[in-house]
């Protein structure tokens, strides 16, 4: 069941991303070049980590590290299960397990560093309520805030669903349920992360 739901949702998300990138005059080649440049900046910044400012740390290290860890986890997790219907094993499992702590650390730092920036004020909640009543669109900034908190909450479910399953506390049925929770929360996290990342880049361009 998860395989088919994930396949449909991922295809829809990738299709949306292609259309959204083309509307901004950007193709996958340009996106690939940006990822390569981000990787180079990340590597250079890590070597000079004690020389950069906190704001530079967020832009040059934290966000790129989160992007790459999410991409690696998505690739190693979705390719065998969604495309081939196989369980995660071998070198992909090793890479998945190595990257997972980096992802967890990145999300913990997200919560520490960016919570103040994305805090939901009373005015924001009123805007959400009014939008639901009048069926009007929310501002991109408010959508970013909502996506941020959804990502933080989903990341906790992703991490703890797998951490709990590593301990021999529960039986087979609970272990299978935890795996399903991990799979679906990971799927929704990855899709929302794509939207969040695109909105950040779009909002910066418009500003």
BELWODA-V979344 format. One record per residue. N is the residue number from 1. RES is the residue in one letter. SS is DSSP state (2 for helix, 1 for strand, 0 for the rest). D_FIRST is the distance of its C-alpha to the first C-alpha in Angstrom with 1 decimal. Layout:
N	RES	SS	D_FIRST
N	RES	SS	D_FIRST
This chain:
1	X	0	0.0
2	X	2	3.8
3	X	2	5.4
4	X	2	5.6
5	X	2	6.4
6	X	2	8.5
7	X	2	10.1
8	X	2	11.1
9	X	2	12.5
10	X	2	14.2
11	X	2	15.7
12	X	2	17.0
13	X	2	18.4
14	X	2	20.1
15	X	2	21.5
16	X	2	22.8
17	X	2	24.3
18	X	2	26.0
19	X	2	27.6
20	X	2	28.6
21	X	2	30.2
22	X	2	32.1
23	X	2	33.4
24	X	0	34.8
25	X	0	36.3
26	X	0	34.2
27	X	0	32.2
28	X	2	30.0
29	X	2	33.1
30	X	2	34.7
31	X	2	31.6
32	X	2	31.7
33	X	2	35.4
34	X	2	34.8
35	X	2	32.4
36	X	2	35.0
37	X	2	37.8
38	X	2	35.8
39	X	2	35.4
40	X	2	39.1
41	X	2	40.0
42	X	2	37.7
43	X	2	39.4
44	X	2	42.8
45	X	2	42.3
46	X	2	41.1
47	X	2	44.4
48	X	0	46.3
49	X	2	44.2
50	X	2	47.4
51	X	2	49.0
52	X	0	46.5
53	X	0	46.5
54	X	2	43.7
55	X	2	42.8
56	X	2	42.7
57	X	2	40.5
58	X	2	37.8
59	X	2	38.0
60	X	2	38.7
61	X	2	36.9
62	X	2	34.4
63	X	2	32.4
64	X	2	32.4
65	X	2	31.4
66	X	2	28.5
67	X	2	27.4
68	X	2	27.7
69	X	2	25.9
70	X	2	22.9
71	X	2	22.9
72	X	2	23.2
73	X	2	20.5
74	X	2	18.1
75	X	2	19.2
76	X	2	19.1
77	X	2	15.7
78	X	2	13.7
79	X	2	15.5
80	X	2	14.7
81	X	2	11.1
82	X	2	10.1
83	X	2	13.0
84	X	0	13.5
85	X	0	10.5
86	X	0	13.2
87	X	0	14.1
88	X	0	16.6
89	X	0	20.1
90	X	2	23.6
91	X	2	25.3
92	X	2	22.2
93	X	2	21.7
94	X	2	25.4
95	X	2	25.3
96	X	2	22.4
97	X	2	24.3
98	X	2	27.6
99	X	2	26.3
100	X	2	24.5
101	X	2	27.9
102	X	2	29.2
103	X	2	26.4
104	X	2	27.1
105	X	2	30.8
106	X	2	30.4
107	X	2	28.4
108	X	2	31.1
109	X	2	33.8
110	X	2	32.0
111	X	2	32.4
112	X	2	36.0
113	X	2	37.2
114	X	0	35.5
115	X	0	35.2
116	X	0	38.7
117	X	0	38.0
118	X	0	34.9
119	X	0	36.1
120	X	0	35.5
121	X	0	38.9
122	X	2	39.9
123	X	2	40.5
124	X	2	37.0
125	X	2	35.5
126	X	2	37.9
127	X	2	36.8
128	X	2	33.2
129	X	2	34.3
130	X	2	36.6
131	X	2	34.0
132	X	2	31.7
133	X	2	34.7
134	X	2	36.0
135	X	0	32.8
136	X	0	34.3
137	X	0	32.7
138	X	0	33.0
139	X	0	35.0
140	X	2	33.4
141	X	2	34.9
142	X	2	33.4
143	X	2	29.9
144	X	2	30.4
145	X	2	31.3
146	X	2	28.3
147	X	2	26.0
148	X	2	27.9
149	X	2	27.5
150	X	2	23.8
151	X	2	23.5
152	X	2	25.8
153	X	2	23.9
154	X	2	20.5
155	X	2	22.2
156	X	2	23.4
157	X	2	20.0
158	X	2	18.7
159	X	2	21.9
160	X	2	22.4
161	X	2	19.0
162	X	2	19.6
163	X	2	23.3
164	X	2	23.0
165	X	2	20.7
166	X	0	23.4
167	X	0	25.9
168	X	0	26.1
169	X	0	26.2
170	X	0	23.2
171	X	0	21.8
172	X	2	18.7
173	X	2	16.7
174	X	2	17.7
175	X	2	17.1
176	X	2	13.4
177	X	2	13.3
178	X	2	15.3
179	X	2	13.1
180	X	2	10.1
181	X	2	12.9
182	X	2	14.2
183	X	2	11.2
184	X	2	10.7
185	X	2	14.5
186	X	2	15.1
187	X	2	13.1
188	X	2	15.1
189	X	2	18.2
190	X	2	18.2
191	X	2	17.9
192	X	2	20.6
193	X	2	22.7
194	X	2	23.0
195	X	2	24.2
196	X	2	26.5
197	X	2	28.0
198	X	2	28.7
199	X	2	30.4
200	X	2	32.5
201	X	2	33.8
202	X	2	34.3
203	X	2	36.1
204	X	2	38.4
205	X	2	39.3
206	X	2	40.2
207	X	0	42.2
